[in-house]
Amino acid sequence: MIDVYYWPTPNGKKITIMLEECALPYNIVPVNIQSGDQKKPEFLKINPNGRIPAIVDRKPKAGGEPVAVFESGAILEYLGDKSGKFWPADLRGRYAVSQWLMWQMGGLGPIAGQTSHFLNTAPEKIPYAVDRFVKETARLYGVLDAALSKSQYVAGTYSIADMAIYPWVVPYARQGQDIAKFPAIEAWLARVGERAAVKAGMDAGKELRKS
Ligand SMILES: N[C@@H](CCC(=O)N[C@@H](CS)C(=O)NCC(=O)O)C(=O)O
């Protein structure tokens, strides 16, 4: 059984999508980031960075003590290694996926997160920040659109990179993006979104926000 320290956000949903795709049994441990659970000492023992998601695999593939992992990209790789799925073992396949996973972790996620913050949450509207982040998000969407106009999935076949990117692109409107300008992304959103595991992963823990 895998414990998933979770709140229903884009970074959290990457992990539930992968767990559903691999049919790995998991247990959601709610970490309410709106009330500060992520900064509590018991959670900081699992993720010293104080953010969700994190996992504890109680039955690691290699046996032995439970394995704890934080950072959503590292968790996706761990689950790929554990299941042998969606994270190719061959050199070319692995780095085709890895580069897009890193692109999401270091580019799209942080930038789109800031864009959404300055557009929807910031207590004052700062035109310079809104303009800077909306434009950089549009640039990243352009890069993704160009890649997806050449292949069905970012690394050729469906992988953990698609799972990392998808929950960040679903809320494109909150990032000030007009999806009609990115037809290959729009088609990919529909293709990925129709997968049963993606639907289940996106829905995981949605009741938590109401509690
Ligand atoms: N790079 C980290 C980012 C994690 C992250 O930013 N998580 C957000 C939710 S999506 C969070 O826990 N926010 C609470 C906080 O900032 O205190 C990852 O991909 O796991």
The ligand as an ORCA input file, in Angstrom:
! r2SCAN-3c Opt
* xyz 0 1
  N       7.877     21.234     -6.864
  C       6.889     20.723     -5.955
  C       5.818     21.780     -5.759
  C       4.790     21.358     -4.719
  C       3.788     22.457     -4.461
  O       3.997     23.638     -4.808
  N       2.679     22.065     -3.831
  C       1.650     23.043     -3.470
  C       0.273     22.529     -3.887
  S       0.171     22.278     -5.651
  C       1.644     23.226     -1.972
  O       1.823     22.292     -1.226
  N       1.411     24.461     -1.528
  C       1.338     24.785     -0.133
  C       2.346     25.806      0.289
  O       2.942     26.464     -0.586
  O       2.517     25.999      1.490
  C       6.299     19.428     -6.518
  O       6.156     19.355     -7.748
  O       5.992     18.494     -5.748
*
